[in-house]
Amino acid sequence: MSDQFKALVINQDGDNFIREVKSIDKSFLKHGDVTIKVDYSDLNFKDGMILKNGGRLVKEFPHIPGRFFRHSYRK
């Protein structure tokens, strides 16, 4: 895996929520996170709600939504 990957990221700035596709460095990952090669990805209903209403369901920012994907385990 390269040192960077692209992701849809939701962040909070005061009362405003920012949604953007960004290049993310591996240092963004928390201890215990795993890396995978994603072949296909999808957003579920809850992710759609998060994107629409500003992330009020998110407990920790920054947040990368998405749970459904076809993948290969990497590390």
Secondary structure as a PSIPRED ss2 file (coil, helix, strand):
# PSIPRED VFORMAT (PSIPRED V4.0)

   1 M C   1.000  0.000  0.000
   2 S C   1.000  0.000  0.000
   3 D C   1.000  0.000  0.000
   4 Q E   0.000  0.000  1.000
   5 F E   0.000  0.000  1.000
   6 K E   0.000  0.000  1.000
   7 A E   0.000  0.000  1.000
   8 L E   0.000  0.000  1.000
   9 V E   0.000  0.000  1.000
  10 I E   0.000  0.000  1.000
  11 N E   0.000  0.000  1.000
  12 Q E   0.000  0.000  1.000
  13 D E   0.000  0.000  1.000
  14 G C   1.000  0.000  0.000
  15 D C   1.000  0.000  0.000
  16 N E   0.000  0.000  1.000
  17 F E   0.000  0.000  1.000
  18 I E   0.000  0.000  1.000
  19 R E   0.000  0.000  1.000
  20 E E   0.000  0.000  1.000
  21 V E   0.000  0.000  1.000
  22 K E   0.000  0.000  1.000
  23 S E   0.000  0.000  1.000
  24 I E   0.000  0.000  1.000
  25 D E   0.000  0.000  1.000
  26 K H   0.000  1.000  0.000
  27 S H   0.000  1.000  0.000
  28 F H   0.000  1.000  0.000
  29 L C   1.000  0.000  0.000
  30 K C   1.000  0.000  0.000
  31 H C   1.000  0.000  0.000
  32 G C   1.000  0.000  0.000
  33 D C   1.000  0.000  0.000
  34 V C   1.000  0.000  0.000
  35 T C   1.000  0.000  0.000
  36 I E   0.000  0.000  1.000
  37 K E   0.000  0.000  1.000
  38 V E   0.000  0.000  1.000
  39 D E   0.000  0.000  1.000
  40 Y E   0.000  0.000  1.000
  41 S E   0.000  0.000  1.000
  42 D E   0.000  0.000  1.000
  43 L C   1.000  0.000  0.000
  44 N C   1.000  0.000  0.000
  45 F H   0.000  1.000  0.000
  46 K H   0.000  1.000  0.000
  47 D H   0.000  1.000  0.000
  48 G H   0.000  1.000  0.000
  49 M H   0.000  1.000  0.000
  50 I H   0.000  1.000  0.000
  51 L H   0.000  1.000  0.000
  52 K H   0.000  1.000  0.000
  53 N H   0.000  1.000  0.000
  54 G C   1.000  0.000  0.000
  55 G C   1.000  0.000  0.000
  56 R C   1.000  0.000  0.000
  57 L C   1.000  0.000  0.000
  58 V C   1.000  0.000  0.000
  59 K C   1.000  0.000  0.000
  60 E C   1.000  0.000  0.000
  61 F C   1.000  0.000  0.000
  62 P C   1.000  0.000  0.000
  63 H E   0.000  0.000  1.000
  64 I C   1.000  0.000  0.000
  65 P C   1.000  0.000  0.000
  66 G C   1.000  0.000  0.000
  67 R C   1.000  0.000  0.000
  68 F E   0.000  0.000  1.000
  69 F E   0.000  0.000  1.000
  70 R E   0.000  0.000  1.000
  71 H E   0.000  0.000  1.000
  72 S E   0.000  0.000  1.000
  73 Y E   0.000  0.000  1.000
  74 R C   1.000  0.000  0.000
  75 K C   1.000  0.000  0.000
